[in-house]
Amino acid sequence: TQLLPLIHSLSEEGQLIQELVTGAGKSIIAAIHAVLRVAEGRTALIPTENEKLGRDGIESFQGFYSYLGVHCGERIIEAQSPD
């Protein structure tokens, strides 16, 4: 289930919106998709429901990003963030 939206997104041109239900593996998809964007020379932003989920995602996937040589920011950007 997790890989189907990712595979589909790789073949799409332009913008794409996809929804997954809770517990379907959105964090895994986001991490893989982010690495693929970075490999294309692009920046990846991963949206989450709240700051705790953002911090959990950074912690959970830090080893994955490091292994692939992808720099991961440590700051969580919120609506009220200065920059």
mmCIF file of the N, C-alpha and C atoms, coordinates in Angstrom:
data_MODEL
# 
_entry.id   MODEL 
# 
loop_
_atom_site.group_PDB 
_atom_site.id 
_atom_site.type_symbol 
_atom_site.label_atom_id 
_atom_site.label_alt_id 
_atom_site.label_comp_id 
_atom_site.label_asym_id 
_atom_site.label_entity_id 
_atom_site.label_seq_id 
_atom_site.pdbx_PDB_ins_code 
_atom_site.Cartn_x 
_atom_site.Cartn_y 
_atom_site.Cartn_z 
_atom_site.occupancy 
_atom_site.B_iso_or_equiv 
_atom_site.pdbx_formal_charge 
_atom_site.auth_seq_id 
_atom_site.auth_comp_id 
_atom_site.auth_asym_id 
_atom_site.auth_atom_id 
_atom_site.pdbx_PDB_model_num 
ATOM 1   N N  . THR A 1 1  ? 0.823  -1.192 0.000   1.00 0.00 ? 1  THR A N  1 
ATOM 2   C CA . THR A 1 1  ? 0.000  0.000  0.000   1.00 0.00 ? 1  THR A CA 1 
ATOM 3   C C  . THR A 1 1  ? 0.865  1.254  0.000   1.00 0.00 ? 1  THR A C  1 
ATOM 4   N N  . GLN A 1 2  ? 1.934  1.269  0.802   1.00 0.00 ? 2  GLN A N  1 
ATOM 5   C CA . GLN A 1 2  ? 2.767  2.457  0.911   1.00 0.00 ? 2  GLN A CA 1 
ATOM 6   C C  . GLN A 1 2  ? 3.477  2.789  -0.391  1.00 0.00 ? 2  GLN A C  1 
ATOM 7   N N  . LEU A 1 3  ? 3.899  1.790  -1.127  1.00 0.00 ? 3  LEU A N  1 
ATOM 8   C CA . LEU A 1 3  ? 4.685  2.056  -2.324  1.00 0.00 ? 3  LEU A CA 1 
ATOM 9   C C  . LEU A 1 3  ? 3.860  2.467  -3.538  1.00 0.00 ? 3  LEU A C  1 
ATOM 10  N N  . LEU A 1 4  ? 2.590  2.115  -3.577  1.00 0.00 ? 4  LEU A N  1 
ATOM 11  C CA . LEU A 1 4  ? 1.777  2.447  -4.744  1.00 0.00 ? 4  LEU A CA 1 
ATOM 12  C C  . LEU A 1 4  ? 1.692  3.944  -5.005  1.00 0.00 ? 4  LEU A C  1 
ATOM 13  N N  . PRO A 1 5  ? 1.380  4.784  -4.016  1.00 0.00 ? 5  PRO A N  1 
ATOM 14  C CA . PRO A 1 5  ? 1.357  6.226  -4.295  1.00 0.00 ? 5  PRO A CA 1 
ATOM 15  C C  . PRO A 1 5  ? 2.726  6.764  -4.688  1.00 0.00 ? 5  PRO A C  1 
ATOM 16  N N  . LEU A 1 6  ? 3.786  6.232  -4.105  1.00 0.00 ? 6  LEU A N  1 
ATOM 17  C CA . LEU A 1 6  ? 5.135  6.681  -4.441  1.00 0.00 ? 6  LEU A CA 1 
ATOM 18  C C  . LEU A 1 6  ? 5.458  6.354  -5.893  1.00 0.00 ? 6  LEU A C  1 
ATOM 19  N N  . ILE A 1 7  ? 5.210  5.135  -6.297  1.00 0.00 ? 7  ILE A N  1 
ATOM 20  C CA . ILE A 1 7  ? 5.468  4.736  -7.683  1.00 0.00 ? 7  ILE A CA 1 
ATOM 21  C C  . ILE A 1 7  ? 4.629  5.579  -8.637  1.00 0.00 ? 7  ILE A C  1 
ATOM 22  N N  . HIS A 1 8  ? 3.384  5.789  -8.284  1.00 0.00 ? 8  HIS A N  1 
ATOM 23  C CA . HIS A 1 8  ? 2.501  6.592  -9.122  1.00 0.00 ? 8  HIS A CA 1 
ATOM 24  C C  . HIS A 1 8  ? 3.028  8.019  -9.243  1.00 0.00 ? 8  HIS A C  1 
ATOM 25  N N  . SER A 1 9  ? 3.529  8.582  -8.157  1.00 0.00 ? 9  SER A N  1 
ATOM 26  C CA . SER A 1 9  ? 4.001  9.964  -8.183  1.00 0.00 ? 9  SER A CA 1 
ATOM 27  C C  . SER A 1 9  ? 5.233  10.130 -9.067  1.00 0.00 ? 9  SER A C  1 
ATOM 28  N N  . LEU A 1 10 ? 6.032  9.087  -9.196  1.00 0.00 ? 10 LEU A N  1 
ATOM 29  C CA . LEU A 1 10 ? 7.238  9.170  -10.017 1.00 0.00 ? 10 LEU A CA 1 
ATOM 30  C C  . LEU A 1 10 ? 6.926  9.263  -11.507 1.00 0.00 ? 10 LEU A C  1 
ATOM 31  N N  . SER A 1 11 ? 5.776  8.749  -11.914 1.00 0.00 ? 11 SER A N  1 
ATOM 32  C CA . SER A 1 11 ? 5.427  8.767  -13.330 1.00 0.00 ? 11 SER A CA 1 
ATOM 33  C C  . SER A 1 11 ? 4.535  9.949  -13.707 1.00 0.00 ? 11 SER A C  1 
ATOM 34  N N  . GLU A 1 12 ? 4.143  10.754 -12.736 1.00 0.00 ? 12 GLU A N  1 
ATOM 35  C CA . GLU A 1 12 ? 3.246  11.880 -12.983 1.00 0.00 ? 12 GLU A CA 1 
ATOM 36  C C  . GLU A 1 12 ? 4.025  13.135 -13.333 1.00 0.00 ? 12 GLU A C  1 
ATOM 37  N N  . GLU A 1 13 ? 3.522  13.885 -14.263 1.00 0.00 ? 13 GLU A N  1 
ATOM 38  C CA . GLU A 1 13 ? 4.081  15.189 -14.601 1.00 0.00 ? 13 GLU A CA 1 
ATOM 39  C C  . GLU A 1 13 ? 3.263  16.249 -13.874 1.00 0.00 ? 13 GLU A C  1 
ATOM 40  N N  . GLY A 1 14 ? 3.914  17.310 -13.425 1.00 0.00 ? 14 GLY A N  1 
ATOM 41  C CA . GLY A 1 14 ? 3.190  18.403 -12.782 1.00 0.00 ? 14 GLY A CA 1 
ATOM 42  C C  . GLY A 1 14 ? 2.824  18.076 -11.349 1.00 0.00 ? 14 GLY A C  1 
ATOM 43  N N  . GLN A 1 15 ? 1.755  18.675 -10.887 1.00 0.00 ? 15 GLN A N  1 
ATOM 44  C CA . GLN A 1 15 ? 1.338  18.534 -9.500  1.00 0.00 ? 15 GLN A CA 1 
ATOM 45  C C  . GLN A 1 15 ? 0.493  17.282 -9.312  1.00 0.00 ? 15 GLN A C  1 
ATOM 46  N N  . LEU A 1 16 ? 0.542  16.747 -8.101  1.00 0.00 ? 16 LEU A N  1 
ATOM 47  C CA . LEU A 1 16 ? -0.192 15.535 -7.788  1.00 0.00 ? 16 LEU A CA 1 
ATOM 48  C C  . LEU A 1 16 ? -0.611 15.583 -6.324  1.00 0.00 ? 16 LEU A C  1 
ATOM 49  N N  . ILE A 1 17 ? -1.848 15.288 -6.058  1.00 0.00 ? 17 ILE A N  1 
ATOM 50  C CA . ILE A 1 17 ? -2.335 15.194 -4.683  1.00 0.00 ? 17 ILE A CA 1 
ATOM 51  C C  . ILE A 1 17 ? -2.796 13.762 -4.452  1.00 0.00 ? 17 ILE A C  1 
ATOM 52  N N  . GLN A 1 18 ? -2.307 13.164 -3.373  1.00 0.00 ? 18 GLN A N  1 
ATOM 53  C CA . GLN A 1 18 ? -2.726 11.816 -3.017  1.00 0.00 ? 18 GLN A CA 1 
ATOM 54  C C  . GLN A 1 18 ? -2.997 11.782 -1.524  1.00 0.00 ? 18 GLN A C  1 
ATOM 55  N N  . GLU A 1 19 ? -3.976 11.012 -1.124  1.00 0.00 ? 19 GLU A N  1 
ATOM 56  C CA . GLU A 1 19 ? -4.336 10.870 0.280   1.00 0.00 ? 19 GLU A CA 1 
ATOM 57  C C  . GLU A 1 19 ? -4.168 9.420  0.709   1.00 0.00 ? 19 GLU A C  1 
ATOM 58  N N  . LEU A 1 20 ? -3.677 9.218  1.923   1.00 0.00 ? 20 LEU A N  1 
ATOM 59  C CA . LEU A 1 20 ? -3.590 7.892  2.516   1.00 0.00 ? 20 LEU A CA 1 
ATOM 60  C C  . LEU A 1 20 ? -4.252 7.948  3.877   1.00 0.00 ? 20 LEU A C  1 
ATOM 61  N N  . VAL A 1 21 ? -4.896 6.874  4.261   1.00 0.00 ? 21 VAL A N  1 
ATOM 62  C CA . VAL A 1 21 ? -5.560 6.826  5.557   1.00 0.00 ? 21 VAL A CA 1 
ATOM 63  C C  . VAL A 1 21 ? -4.526 6.743  6.675   1.00 0.00 ? 21 VAL A C  1 
ATOM 64  N N  . THR A 1 22 ? -4.938 7.055  7.884   1.00 0.00 ? 22 THR A N  1 
ATOM 65  C CA . THR A 1 22 ? -4.067 6.976  9.050   1.00 0.00 ? 22 THR A CA 1 
ATOM 66  C C  . THR A 1 22 ? -3.564 5.547  9.216   1.00 0.00 ? 22 THR A C  1 
ATOM 67  N N  . GLY A 1 23 ? -2.266 5.438  9.460   1.00 0.00 ? 23 GLY A N  1 
ATOM 68  C CA . GLY A 1 23 ? -1.654 4.131  9.659   1.00 0.00 ? 23 GLY A CA 1 
ATOM 69  C C  . GLY A 1 23 ? -1.244 3.422  8.379   1.00 0.00 ? 23 GLY A C  1 
ATOM 70  N N  . ALA A 1 24 ? -1.373 4.092  7.232   1.00 0.00 ? 24 ALA A N  1 
ATOM 71  C CA . ALA A 1 24 ? -1.045 3.448  5.953   1.00 0.00 ? 24 ALA A CA 1 
ATOM 72  C C  . ALA A 1 24 ? 0.413  3.628  5.566   1.00 0.00 ? 24 ALA A C  1 
ATOM 73  N N  . GLY A 1 25 ? 1.203  4.338  6.361   1.00 0.00 ? 25 GLY A N  1 
ATOM 74  C CA . GLY A 1 25 ? 2.623  4.472  6.073   1.00 0.00 ? 25 GLY A CA 1 
ATOM 75  C C  . GLY A 1 25 ? 3.021  5.770  5.406   1.00 0.00 ? 25 GLY A C  1 
ATOM 76  N N  . LYS A 1 26 ? 2.320  6.866  5.726   1.00 0.00 ? 26 LYS A N  1 
ATOM 77  C CA . LYS A 1 26 ? 2.642  8.158  5.107   1.00 0.00 ? 26 LYS A CA 1 
ATOM 78  C C  . LYS A 1 26 ? 4.059  8.604  5.429   1.00 0.00 ? 26 LYS A C  1 
ATOM 79  N N  . SER A 1 27 ? 4.535  8.323  6.620   1.00 0.00 ? 27 SER A N  1 
ATOM 80  C CA . SER A 1 27 ? 5.887  8.741  6.993   1.00 0.00 ? 27 SER A CA 1 
ATOM 81  C C  . SER A 1 27 ? 6.940  8.054  6.141   1.00 0.00 ? 27 SER A C  1 
ATOM 82  N N  . ILE A 1 28 ? 6.738  6.781  5.861   1.00 0.00 ? 28 ILE A N  1 
ATOM 83  C CA . ILE A 1 28 ? 7.677  6.042  5.015   1.00 0.00 ? 28 ILE A CA 1 
ATOM 84  C C  . ILE A 1 28 ? 7.667  6.619  3.602   1.00 0.00 ? 28 ILE A C  1 
ATOM 85  N N  . ILE A 1 29 ? 6.481  6.865  3.079   1.00 0.00 ? 29 ILE A N  1 
ATOM 86  C CA . ILE A 1 29 ? 6.350  7.440  1.734   1.00 0.00 ? 29 ILE A CA 1 
ATOM 87  C C  . ILE A 1 29 ? 7.023  8.802  1.685   1.00 0.00 ? 29 ILE A C  1 
ATOM 88  N N  . ALA A 1 30 ? 6.776  9.631  2.704   1.00 0.00 ? 30 ALA A N  1 
ATOM 89  C CA . ALA A 1 30 ? 7.354  10.973 2.729   1.00 0.00 ? 30 ALA A CA 1 
ATOM 90  C C  . ALA A 1 30 ? 8.878  10.912 2.754   1.00 0.00 ? 30 ALA A C  1 
ATOM 91  N N  . ALA A 1 31 ? 9.448  10.008 3.545   1.00 0.00 ? 31 ALA A N  1 
ATOM 92  C CA . ALA A 1 31 ? 10.905 9.890  3.635   1.00 0.00 ? 31 ALA A CA 1 
ATOM 93  C C  . ALA A 1 31 ? 11.507 9.456  2.304   1.00 0.00 ? 31 ALA A C  1 
ATOM 94  N N  . ILE A 1 32 ? 10.917 8.468  1.668   1.00 0.00 ? 32 ILE A N  1 
ATOM 95  C CA . ILE A 1 32 ? 11.433 7.998  0.378   1.00 0.00 ? 32 ILE A CA 1 
ATOM 96  C C  . ILE A 1 32 ? 11.269 9.079  -0.684  1.00 0.00 ? 32 ILE A C  1 
ATOM 97  N N  . HIS A 1 33 ? 10.127 9.714  -0.696  1.00 0.00 ? 33 HIS A N  1 
ATOM 98  C CA . HIS A 1 33 ? 9.872  10.767 -1.678  1.00 0.00 ? 33 HIS A CA 1 
ATOM 99  C C  . HIS A 1 33 ? 10.840 11.934 -1.473  1.00 0.00 ? 33 HIS A C  1 
ATOM 100 N N  . ALA A 1 34 ? 11.110 12.291 -0.231  1.00 0.00 ? 34 ALA A N  1 
ATOM 101 C CA . ALA A 1 34 ? 12.050 13.377 0.061   1.00 0.00 ? 34 ALA A CA 1 
ATOM 102 C C  . ALA A 1 34 ? 13.439 13.052 -0.480  1.00 0.00 ? 34 ALA A C  1 
ATOM 103 N N  . VAL A 1 35 ? 13.903 11.827 -0.263  1.00 0.00 ? 35 VAL A N  1 
ATOM 104 C CA . VAL A 1 35 ? 15.224 11.424 -0.752  1.00 0.00 ? 35 VAL A CA 1 
ATOM 105 C C  . VAL A 1 35 ? 15.266 11.479 -2.278  1.00 0.00 ? 35 VAL A C  1 
ATOM 106 N N  . LEU A 1 36 ? 14.199 11.057 -2.926  1.00 0.00 ? 36 LEU A N  1 
ATOM 107 C CA . LEU A 1 36 ? 14.158 11.105 -4.383  1.00 0.00 ? 36 LEU A CA 1 
ATOM 108 C C  . LEU A 1 36 ? 14.200 12.548 -4.886  1.00 0.00 ? 36 LEU A C  1 
ATOM 109 N N  . ARG A 1 37 ? 13.513 13.460 -4.207  1.00 0.00 ? 37 ARG A N  1 
ATOM 110 C CA . ARG A 1 37 ? 13.545 14.873 -4.595  1.00 0.00 ? 37 ARG A CA 1 
ATOM 111 C C  . ARG A 1 37 ? 14.952 15.441 -4.425  1.00 0.00 ? 37 ARG A C  1 
ATOM 112 N N  . VAL A 1 38 ? 15.604 15.118 -3.329  1.00 0.00 ? 38 VAL A N  1 
ATOM 113 C CA . VAL A 1 38 ? 16.966 15.596 -3.088  1.00 0.00 ? 38 VAL A CA 1 
ATOM 114 C C  . VAL A 1 38 ? 17.906 15.036 -4.162  1.00 0.00 ? 38 VAL A C  1 
ATOM 115 N N  . ALA A 1 39 ? 17.706 13.782 -4.558  1.00 0.00 ? 39 ALA A N  1 
ATOM 116 C CA . ALA A 1 39 ? 18.539 13.187 -5.608  1.00 0.00 ? 39 ALA A CA 1 
ATOM 117 C C  . ALA A 1 39 ? 18.374 13.932 -6.935  1.00 0.00 ? 39 ALA A C  1 
ATOM 118 N N  . GLU A 1 40 ? 17.214 14.568 -7.126  1.00 0.00 ? 40 GLU A N  1 
ATOM 119 C CA . GLU A 1 40 ? 16.975 15.374 -8.325  1.00 0.00 ? 40 GLU A CA 1 
ATOM 120 C C  . GLU A 1 40 ? 17.492 16.799 -8.168  1.00 0.00 ? 40 GLU A C  1 
ATOM 121 N N  . GLY A 1 41 ? 18.120 17.092 -7.019  1.00 0.00 ? 41 GLY A N  1 
ATOM 122 C CA . GLY A 1 41 ? 18.637 18.431 -6.773  1.00 0.00 ? 41 GLY A CA 1 
ATOM 123 C C  . GLY A 1 41 ? 17.594 19.398 -6.242  1.00 0.00 ? 41 GLY A C  1 
ATOM 124 N N  . ARG A 1 42 ? 16.526 18.875 -5.711  1.00 0.00 ? 42 ARG A N  1 
ATOM 125 C CA . ARG A 1 42 ? 15.440 19.711 -5.200  1.00 0.00 ? 42 ARG A CA 1 
ATOM 126 C C  . ARG A 1 42 ? 15.395 19.643 -3.680  1.00 0.00 ? 42 ARG A C  1 
ATOM 127 N N  . THR A 1 43 ? 14.673 20.566 -3.084  1.00 0.00 ? 43 THR A N  1 
ATOM 128 C CA . THR A 1 43 ? 14.458 20.571 -1.642  1.00 0.00 ? 43 THR A CA 1 
ATOM 129 C C  . THR A 1 43 ? 13.189 19.794 -1.340  1.00 0.00 ? 43 THR A C  1 
ATOM 130 N N  . ALA A 1 44 ? 13.166 19.131 -0.215  1.00 0.00 ? 44 ALA A N  1 
ATOM 131 C CA . ALA A 1 44 ? 11.978 18.384 0.191   1.00 0.00 ? 44 ALA A CA 1 
ATOM 132 C C  . ALA A 1 44 ? 11.487 18.906 1.533   1.00 0.00 ? 44 ALA A C  1 
ATOM 133 N N  . LEU A 1 45 ? 10.229 19.240 1.590   1.00 0.00 ? 45 LEU A N  1 
ATOM 134 C CA . LEU A 1 45 ? 9.572  19.612 2.842   1.00 0.00 ? 45 LEU A CA 1 
ATOM 135 C C  . LEU A 1 45 ? 8.538  18.534 3.147   1.00 0.00 ? 45 LEU A C  1 
ATOM 136 N N  . ILE A 1 46 ? 8.540  18.041 4.374   1.00 0.00 ? 46 ILE A N  1 
ATOM 137 C CA . ILE A 1 46 ? 7.600  16.988 4.746   1.00 0.00 ? 46 ILE A CA 1 
ATOM 138 C C  . ILE A 1 46 ? 6.609  17.560 5.757   1.00 0.00 ? 46 ILE A C  1 
ATOM 139 N N  . PRO A 1 47 ? 5.359  17.733 5.355   1.00 0.00 ? 47 PRO A N  1 
ATOM 140 C CA . PRO A 1 47 ? 4.357  18.263 6.277   1.00 0.00 ? 47 PRO A CA 1 
ATOM 141 C C  . PRO A 1 47 ? 3.906  17.194 7.270   1.00 0.00 ? 47 PRO A C  1 
ATOM 142 N N  . THR A 1 48 ? 3.633  17.634 8.484   1.00 0.00 ? 48 THR A N  1 
ATOM 143 C CA . THR A 1 48 ? 3.099  16.735 9.509   1.00 0.00 ? 48 THR A CA 1 
ATOM 144 C C  . THR A 1 48 ? 1.963  17.442 10.234  1.00 0.00 ? 48 THR A C  1 
ATOM 145 N N  . GLU A 1 49 ? 1.253  16.682 11.016  1.00 0.00 ? 49 GLU A N  1 
ATOM 146 C CA . GLU A 1 49 ? 0.096  17.208 11.744  1.00 0.00 ? 49 GLU A CA 1 
ATOM 147 C C  . GLU A 1 49 ? 0.511  18.198 12.830  1.00 0.00 ? 49 GLU A C  1 
ATOM 148 N N  . ASN A 1 50 ? 1.644  17.944 13.480  1.00 0.00 ? 50 ASN A N  1 
ATOM 149 C CA . ASN A 1 50 ? 2.084  18.820 14.566  1.00 0.00 ? 50 ASN A CA 1 
ATOM 150 C C  . ASN A 1 50 ? 3.595  18.704 14.769  1.00 0.00 ? 50 ASN A C  1 
ATOM 151 N N  . GLU A 1 51 ? 4.123  19.524 15.657  1.00 0.00 ? 51 GLU A N  1 
ATOM 152 C CA . GLU A 1 51 ? 5.567  19.565 15.900  1.00 0.00 ? 51 GLU A CA 1 
ATOM 153 C C  . GLU A 1 51 ? 6.096  18.228 16.406  1.00 0.00 ? 51 GLU A C  1 
ATOM 154 N N  . LYS A 1 52 ? 5.365  17.567 17.289  1.00 0.00 ? 52 LYS A N  1 
ATOM 155 C CA . LYS A 1 52 ? 5.820  16.281 17.825  1.00 0.00 ? 52 LYS A CA 1 
ATOM 156 C C  . LYS A 1 52 ? 6.007  15.256 16.711  1.00 0.00 ? 52 LYS A C  1 
ATOM 157 N N  . LEU A 1 53 ? 5.060  15.176 15.790  1.00 0.00 ? 53 LEU A N  1 
ATOM 158 C CA . LEU A 1 53 ? 5.202  14.240 14.674  1.00 0.00 ? 53 LEU A CA 1 
ATOM 159 C C  . LEU A 1 53 ? 6.393  14.614 13.793  1.00 0.00 ? 53 LEU A C  1 
ATOM 160 N N  . GLY A 1 54 ? 6.639  15.902 13.626  1.00 0.00 ? 54 GLY A N  1 
ATOM 161 C CA . GLY A 1 54 ? 7.798  16.347 12.863  1.00 0.00 ? 54 GLY A CA 1 
ATOM 162 C C  . GLY A 1 54 ? 9.092  15.911 13.516  1.00 0.00 ? 54 GLY A C  1 
ATOM 163 N N  . ARG A 1 55 ? 9.201  16.115 14.811  1.00 0.00 ? 55 ARG A N  1 
ATOM 164 C CA . ARG A 1 55 ? 10.411 15.703 15.540  1.00 0.00 ? 55 ARG A CA 1 
ATOM 165 C C  . ARG A 1 55 ? 10.563 14.182 15.530  1.00 0.00 ? 55 ARG A C  1 
ATOM 166 N N  . ASP A 1 56 ? 9.446  13.468 15.700  1.00 0.00 ? 56 ASP A N  1 
ATOM 167 C CA . ASP A 1 56 ? 9.494  12.002 15.641  1.00 0.00 ? 56 ASP A CA 1 
ATOM 168 C C  . ASP A 1 56 ? 9.974  11.524 14.276  1.00 0.00 ? 56 ASP A C  1 
ATOM 169 N N  . GLY A 1 57 ? 9.518  12.187 13.212  1.00 0.00 ? 57 GLY A N  1 
ATOM 170 C CA . GLY A 1 57 ? 9.935  11.817 11.860  1.00 0.00 ? 57 GLY A CA 1 
ATOM 171 C C  . GLY A 1 57 ? 11.421 12.033 11.645  1.00 0.00 ? 57 GLY A C  1 
ATOM 172 N N  . ILE A 1 58 ? 11.926 13.168 12.113  1.00 0.00 ? 58 ILE A N  1 
ATOM 173 C CA . ILE A 1 58 ? 13.365 13.437 11.993  1.00 0.00 ? 58 ILE A CA 1 
ATOM 174 C C  . ILE A 1 58 ? 14.154 12.361 12.728  1.00 0.00 ? 58 ILE A C  1 
ATOM 175 N N  . GLU A 1 59 ? 13.725 12.042 13.939  1.00 0.00 ? 59 GLU A N  1 
ATOM 176 C CA . GLU A 1 59 ? 14.428 11.035 14.742  1.00 0.00 ? 59 GLU A CA 1 
ATOM 177 C C  . GLU A 1 59 ? 14.334 9.642  14.102  1.00 0.00 ? 59 GLU A C  1 
ATOM 178 N N  . SER A 1 60 ? 13.150 9.283  13.643  1.00 0.00 ? 60 SER A N  1 
ATOM 179 C CA . SER A 1 60 ? 12.940 7.950  13.078  1.00 0.00 ? 60 SER A CA 1 
ATOM 180 C C  . SER A 1 60 ? 13.724 7.713  11.803  1.00 0.00 ? 60 SER A C  1 
ATOM 181 N N  . PHE A 1 61 ? 13.842 8.731  10.956  1.00 0.00 ? 61 PHE A N  1 
ATOM 182 C CA . PHE A 1 61 ? 14.449 8.541  9.647   1.00 0.00 ? 61 PHE A CA 1 
ATOM 183 C C  . PHE A 1 61 ? 15.845 9.131  9.522   1.00 0.00 ? 61 PHE A C  1 
ATOM 184 N N  . GLN A 1 62 ? 16.419 9.631  10.617  1.00 0.00 ? 62 GLN A N  1 
ATOM 185 C CA . GLN A 1 62 ? 17.751 10.231 10.562  1.00 0.00 ? 62 GLN A CA 1 
ATOM 186 C C  . GLN A 1 62 ? 18.786 9.249  10.040  1.00 0.00 ? 62 GLN A C  1 
ATOM 187 N N  . GLY A 1 63 ? 18.745 8.008  10.488  1.00 0.00 ? 63 GLY A N  1 
ATOM 188 C CA . GLY A 1 63 ? 19.693 6.997  10.012  1.00 0.00 ? 63 GLY A CA 1 
ATOM 189 C C  . GLY A 1 63 ? 19.541 6.716  8.527   1.00 0.00 ? 63 GLY A C  1 
ATOM 190 N N  . PHE A 1 64 ? 18.302 6.674  8.050   1.00 0.00 ? 64 PHE A N  1 
ATOM 191 C CA . PHE A 1 64 ? 18.003 6.462  6.635   1.00 0.00 ? 64 PHE A CA 1 
ATOM 192 C C  . PHE A 1 64 ? 18.583 7.602  5.798   1.00 0.00 ? 64 PHE A C  1 
ATOM 193 N N  . TYR A 1 65 ? 18.334 8.846  6.234   1.00 0.00 ? 65 TYR A N  1 
ATOM 194 C CA . TYR A 1 65 ? 18.845 10.002 5.507   1.00 0.00 ? 65 TYR A CA 1 
ATOM 195 C C  . TYR A 1 65 ? 20.373 10.026 5.533   1.00 0.00 ? 65 TYR A C  1 
ATOM 196 N N  . SER A 1 66 ? 20.966 9.775  6.692   1.00 0.00 ? 66 SER A N  1 
ATOM 197 C CA . SER A 1 66 ? 22.425 9.786  6.825   1.00 0.00 ? 66 SER A CA 1 
ATOM 198 C C  . SER A 1 66 ? 23.068 8.718  5.936   1.00 0.00 ? 66 SER A C  1 
ATOM 199 N N  . TYR A 1 67 ? 22.482 7.541  5.940   1.00 0.00 ? 67 TYR A N  1 
ATOM 200 C CA . TYR A 1 67 ? 23.018 6.444  5.129   1.00 0.00 ? 67 TYR A CA 1 
ATOM 201 C C  . TYR A 1 67 ? 23.071 6.830  3.657   1.00 0.00 ? 67 TYR A C  1 
ATOM 202 N N  . LEU A 1 68 ? 22.069 7.577  3.200   1.00 0.00 ? 68 LEU A N  1 
ATOM 203 C CA . LEU A 1 68 ? 22.013 7.991  1.805   1.00 0.00 ? 68 LEU A CA 1 
ATOM 204 C C  . LEU A 1 68 ? 22.723 9.321  1.545   1.00 0.00 ? 68 LEU A C  1 
ATOM 205 N N  . GLY A 1 69 ? 23.331 9.893  2.587   1.00 0.00 ? 69 GLY A N  1 
ATOM 206 C CA . GLY A 1 69 ? 24.069 11.139 2.431   1.00 0.00 ? 69 GLY A CA 1 
ATOM 207 C C  . GLY A 1 69 ? 23.197 12.364 2.246   1.00 0.00 ? 69 GLY A C  1 
ATOM 208 N N  . VAL A 1 70 ? 21.982 12.297 2.767   1.00 0.00 ? 70 VAL A N  1 
ATOM 209 C CA . VAL A 1 70 ? 21.036 13.407 2.635   1.00 0.00 ? 70 VAL A CA 1 
ATOM 210 C C  . VAL A 1 70 ? 21.031 14.200 3.938   1.00 0.00 ? 70 VAL A C  1 
ATOM 211 N N  . HIS A 1 71 ? 21.303 15.508 3.831   1.00 0.00 ? 71 HIS A N  1 
ATOM 212 C CA . HIS A 1 71 ? 21.265 16.375 5.011   1.00 0.00 ? 71 HIS A CA 1 
ATOM 213 C C  . HIS A 1 71 ? 19.814 16.597 5.421   1.00 0.00 ? 71 HIS A C  1 
ATOM 214 N N  . CYS A 1 72 ? 19.569 16.486 6.692   1.00 0.00 ? 72 CYS A N  1 
ATOM 215 C CA . CYS A 1 72 ? 18.213 16.675 7.220   1.00 0.00 ? 72 CYS A CA 1 
ATOM 216 C C  . CYS A 1 72 ? 18.229 17.839 8.194   1.00 0.00 ? 72 CYS A C  1 
ATOM 217 N N  . GLY A 1 73 ? 17.396 18.829 7.939   1.00 0.00 ? 73 GLY A N  1 
ATOM 218 C CA . GLY A 1 73 ? 17.291 19.954 8.859   1.00 0.00 ? 73 GLY A CA 1 
ATOM 219 C C  . GLY A 1 73 ? 16.739 19.515 10.193  1.00 0.00 ? 73 GLY A C  1 
ATOM 220 N N  . GLU A 1 74 ? 17.121 20.208 11.238  1.00 0.00 ? 74 GLU A N  1 
ATOM 221 C CA . GLU A 1 74 ? 16.650 19.851 12.574  1.00 0.00 ? 74 GLU A CA 1 
ATOM 222 C C  . GLU A 1 74 ? 15.570 20.794 13.075  1.00 0.00 ? 74 GLU A C  1 
ATOM 223 N N  . ARG A 1 75 ? 15.363 21.880 12.370  1.00 0.00 ? 75 ARG A N  1 
ATOM 224 C CA . ARG A 1 75 ? 14.372 22.864 12.809  1.00 0.00 ? 75 ARG A CA 1 
ATOM 225 C C  . ARG A 1 75 ? 13.018 22.516 12.206  1.00 0.00 ? 75 ARG A C  1 
ATOM 226 N N  . ILE A 1 76 ? 11.994 22.589 13.027  1.00 0.00 ? 76 ILE A N  1 
ATOM 227 C CA . ILE A 1 76 ? 10.627 22.368 12.568  1.00 0.00 ? 76 ILE A CA 1 
ATOM 228 C C  . ILE A 1 76 ? 10.063 23.727 12.154  1.00 0.00 ? 76 ILE A C  1 
ATOM 229 N N  . ILE A 1 77 ? 9.578  23.819 10.933  1.00 0.00 ? 77 ILE A N  1 
ATOM 230 C CA . ILE A 1 77 ? 9.004  25.075 10.430  1.00 0.00 ? 77 ILE A CA 1 
ATOM 231 C C  . ILE A 1 77 ? 7.508  25.058 10.724  1.00 0.00 ? 77 ILE A C  1 
ATOM 232 N N  . GLU A 1 78 ? 7.056  26.070 11.448  1.00 0.00 ? 78 GLU A N  1 
ATOM 233 C CA . GLU A 1 78 ? 5.638  26.176 11.796  1.00 0.00 ? 78 GLU A CA 1 
ATOM 234 C C  . GLU A 1 78 ? 5.064  27.423 11.169  1.00 0.00 ? 78 GLU A C  1 
ATOM 235 N N  . ALA A 1 79 ? 3.745  27.516 11.179  1.00 0.00 ? 79 ALA A N  1 
ATOM 236 C CA . ALA A 1 79 ? 3.061  28.668 10.590  1.00 0.00 ? 79 ALA A CA 1 
ATOM 237 C C  . ALA A 1 79 ? 3.582  29.980 11.179  1.00 0.00 ? 79 ALA A C  1 
ATOM 238 N N  . GLN A 1 80 ? 3.906  29.983 12.450  1.00 0.00 ? 80 GLN A N  1 
ATOM 239 C CA . GLN A 1 80 ? 4.376  31.203 13.098  1.00 0.00 ? 80 GLN A CA 1 
ATOM 240 C C  . GLN A 1 80 ? 5.901  31.322 13.150  1.00 0.00 ? 80 GLN A C  1 
ATOM 241 N N  . SER A 1 81 ? 6.619  30.457 12.404  1.00 0.00 ? 81 SER A N  1 
ATOM 242 C CA . SER A 1 81 ? 8.079  30.537 12.370  1.00 0.00 ? 81 SER A CA 1 
ATOM 243 C C  . SER A 1 81 ? 8.513  31.828 11.714  1.00 0.00 ? 81 SER A C  1 
ATOM 244 N N  . PRO A 1 82 ? 9.626  32.438 12.181  1.00 0.00 ? 82 PRO A N  1 
ATOM 245 C CA . PRO A 1 82 ? 10.077 33.715 11.636  1.00 0.00 ? 82 PRO A CA 1 
ATOM 246 C C  . PRO A 1 82 ? 10.500 33.652 10.169  1.00 0.00 ? 82 PRO A C  1 
ATOM 247 N N  . ASP A 1 83 ? 11.107 32.545 9.699   1.00 0.00 ? 83 ASP A N  1 
ATOM 248 C CA . ASP A 1 83 ? 11.543 32.431 8.293   1.00 0.00 ? 83 ASP A CA 1 
ATOM 249 C C  . ASP A 1 83 ? 11.026 31.157 7.706   1.00 0.00 ? 83 ASP A C  1 
# 
